[in-house]
Amino acid sequence: MEERLQKTIAQSGLCSRRQAEELILEGKVKVNGKKAIIGQKVSETDTIFVNGKLLEKAQDKIYIKLNKPTGYTCTNAEFEHEKNVFDLVKTNQRLFVVGRLDKDSQGLVLLTNDGPLCQKLTHPKYEHKKVYIVDIQEPKKFVSAQEIMREFLKGIDIGENEIARIKDIKHINKNQYQIEMAEGKKRQIRRMFEHFGIDVVKLERVKIGPLMLGVLKLGQFKPLTKEELNKLKGA
């Protein structure tokens, strides 16, 4: 059975389908010794090389949810003296982090080798919502919760010609908010609060699409249940 090359590459777990298309366009993919083209179809008998390395066959799919502690990075790259989420989840298979969190944040991330699912969960057009619980320091000068929520929904200039917006915000108590976003810029929530001179004390993600953090303790992880996986794929 034949299927498109970029889909085969993504299903191998090497990268997402979009990244596979970029590799093909850059001339970094060869099929049976010849430079590949976008839309090309391949079968199990074809030999595929990506960046000069033989593409491994599709592996069993892995889906793990992890409660990332602060101090850990969400990257496949390894840096000396830096802790990584893959230090917590030991596996011989190459996994991707869906829903990366910055080093100072904690909470729900998904680890998987399912390239197509990774693309759907991270691509802005699908608008998979993510929910965060944010604790802030007491503001240095008075600013009302109503003003914060109004400006967050309206949009805030966070510098570098970027206007950041969110989907929804709720004031839980004096210095705690629940924030919902579909697409996030780098350290967006922290930079939005900085607009008011407010520092974020704790930022925890509790939901990605239909997937909930649940009762997982910091540093703990578990495979998705069949029900969780079905909800995630159907979202």
Secondary structure, DSSP 8 states (H G I E B T S, - for coil): --EEHHHHHHHTTSS-HHHHHHHHHTT-EEETTEE--TT-EE-TTS-EEETTEE--------EEEEEE-TTEE--SS--TT-EEGGGTS--SS--EEES---TT-EEEEEEE--HHHHHHHH-GGG---EEEEEEE---SS---HHHHHHHHHH-EE-STT-EE--SEEEEEETTEEEEEESS--TTHHHHHHHTTT--EEEEEEEEETTEE-TT--TT-EEE--HHHHHHHHH-
